């Protein structure tokens, strides 16, 4: 089921994460929902990432059959799209965190790594805050 409804930028807006992470549970939920609505939520977990047909084969493997060639070509198209969307998700996260947090993410190469780093930093802290409340 698809929707032809157009949403403005405000619809997708997620507030900036507080540097202390005190709003982590709400921020995380809003980010996940925003990305889910755009079909990009798999980038936070790596689910849906195309699998290289050469994975699990001997080093130096090359496709020889028409089926293998088609698999490799399909993978190349799919991974290019995945990488383009991953940059979009990384950019989404980058503008939603303060510079002090973004600096910690700069050397990371995937949206999943961005998200995991933030999650590791704030998940336990926000749980403690929730318990205190």
FENNORWO-V815956 format. One record per residue. N is the residue number from 1. RES is the residue in three letters. PHI is phi in radians with two decimals (* if undefined). Layout:
n = <N	N>
res = <RES	RES>
phi = <PHI	PHI>
This chain:
n = <1	2	3	4	5	6	7	8	9	10	11	12	13	14	15	16	17	18	19	20	21	22	23	24	25	26	27	28	29	30	31	32	33	34	35	36	37	38	39	40	41	42	43	44	45	46	47	48	49	50	51	52	53	54	55	56	57	58	59	60	61	62	63	64	65	66	67	68	69	70	71	72	73	74	75	76	77	78	79	80	81	82	83	84	85	86	87	88	89	90	91	92	93	94	95	96	97	98	99	100	101	102	103	104	105	106	107	108	109	110	111	112	113	114	115	116	117	118	119	120	121	122	123	124	125	126	127	128	129	130	131	132	133>
res = <UNK	UNK	UNK	UNK	UNK	UNK	UNK	UNK	UNK	UNK	UNK	UNK	UNK	UNK	UNK	UNK	UNK	UNK	UNK	UNK	UNK	UNK	UNK	UNK	UNK	UNK	UNK	UNK	UNK	UNK	UNK	UNK	UNK	UNK	UNK	UNK	UNK	UNK	UNK	UNK	UNK	UNK	UNK	UNK	UNK	UNK	UNK	UNK	UNK	UNK	UNK	UNK	UNK	UNK	UNK	UNK	UNK	UNK	UNK	UNK	UNK	UNK	UNK	UNK	UNK	UNK	UNK	UNK	UNK	UNK	UNK	UNK	UNK	UNK	UNK	UNK	UNK	UNK	UNK	UNK	UNK	UNK	UNK	UNK	UNK	UNK	UNK	UNK	UNK	UNK	UNK	UNK	UNK	UNK	UNK	UNK	UNK	UNK	UNK	UNK	UNK	UNK	UNK	UNK	UNK	UNK	UNK	UNK	UNK	UNK	UNK	UNK	UNK	UNK	UNK	UNK	UNK	UNK	UNK	UNK	UNK	UNK	UNK	UNK	UNK	UNK	UNK	UNK	UNK	UNK	UNK	UNK	UNK>
phi = <*	-2.07	-2.08	-1.71	-1.25	-1.66	-2.04	-1.33	-1.00	-1.07	-1.05	-1.55	-1.11	-2.13	-1.09	-1.21	-1.22	-1.17	-1.03	-1.39	1.40	-1.10	-1.79	-0.89	-1.03	-1.24	-1.07	-1.04	-1.08	-1.17	-1.09	-1.04	-1.15	-1.07	-1.24	-1.07	-1.12	-1.77	1.28	-2.07	-1.15	-1.08	-1.22	-1.33	-2.05	1.53	-1.19	1.65	-1.15	-1.04	-1.74	-1.15	-1.09	-1.43	-1.08	1.43	-1.79	-1.05	-1.00	1.45	-1.04	-2.30	-1.16	-2.14	-1.55	-1.02	-1.16	-1.12	-1.08	-1.12	-1.09	-1.14	-1.13	-1.12	-1.10	-1.07	-1.17	-1.16	-1.25	-1.12	-1.12	-1.01	-1.10	-1.08	-1.20	-1.12	-1.14	-1.07	-1.18	-1.06	-1.12	-1.00	-1.16	-1.01	-1.43	-1.80	-2.13	-1.16	-0.96	-1.07	-1.48	-1.07	-1.00	-1.23	-1.67	-0.92	-1.47	-1.48	-1.98	-2.59	-1.09	-1.06	-1.11	-0.99	-1.15	-1.08	-1.10	-1.14	-1.06	-1.10	-1.31	-1.98	-1.03	-1.23	-1.11	-1.23	-1.15	-1.13	-1.12	-1.10	-1.13	-1.10	-1.20>
